[in-house]
Amino acid sequence: MSTIRFELDQDIRPVSEFRKNAAGFIERLQKQKRSIVLTQHGKSAAVLVDVSEYQRMIDKLDKMEDLLEAERQIARGEVVNHDEAKKRIKDNLARWK
């Protein structure tokens, strides 16, 4: 898993600078894979993220949501043991033949 570096002097930029050089910002995102925080009136306003990094974050969130749902199912007692799971799978496969 990658660790995202954040360099304050390079990764926080005013939106006016982005407007002047959007292509350069996008090129930097693609090469460095580091997000850029855009500020407006001195306050953070938006974050630019490389597409592949964004997809990685979405995939990670999906996995985390699946794990949380599994934990909720365990807490509710909605579980089966290994032998029962194998039996259910074999039964379902037999119906598909």
N, C-alpha and C positions, 0 to 999 in steps of 0.2 A: 504494500500500500504506500502511496506517495505521501510525502509531507509537503504541504504548501508553504513555501517561503513567502514572507511578506517584508518588503523593504520600504519603510516609511518615506524615504526621500525619493523613491522612484514609483511607488505604487499608489500614491494619492495625488490626483491631478484635478484641476478645475475643469468644469464642463466646457468653458470657453476654449481651453486648450484642445479638448477633444473635438470641438466643432471645427477648429482650424486644421486639424491633422487626423481625421478619423481613420484614414487608410493606414497611417503609421501606427496608430494604437492597435488596430486589428492585426497588423503584421507582427507587432511585439507580442500580442497575446498568443498568436500561433507559434511563435518561436520559443518564447520563455515559459509558456503555460502558467504564468502568474496572473492572478486577477488584478484589476485596476479599480480603485475606488474613485468615483467622480464626485467632486464637491460642487455645491452651488450656494453662493452667499456664505462661504466658509463652513458649510455643514455637509456631511455626507449625504448624497442624493441617490446614487446608483452604483452598482458593481458590474463591471464588464468581466465576463468569464469566457475562456476558450470553449468552443463547442464540445470537444472531447472531454474536457474537465467537467463541464456541465452534465454531460451524459453519465460520467463516472459518479457524480454526486447523486443524480437521480436513481441510478442503479443501486447505489449504496442505501439510499432512503427506502427504496422498495424492499430490499432485503431486511432492513431494520423493521419495517412495518410487518413483514411476514413473521419475523421472530417475535414481535410483540403480540401478534395474533396467536401464535403458537403458545406463548406463555399464558395468555388469557384462556385458551382452550384447556390447558393443563390445570389451571386454577379452577375451572368449572368442572373438572373431572371428565372432560371429553377426550379420553385417551383409550387406546387399545394396546395390549401387549404385542410383542413381536410375533408370536404364533398366530394370534387372531388376525393381525395385519396380513401375514402370508396367506392365510386361509381366504381372506376377503379378495386378495389379489388373484389367487388361483381361481376362485369362483367367478370373478369378473372376466378373466381370460377365457375360461371355459364357455361363457356365454357368447363371446365374440367369434368363436370358431364356427 
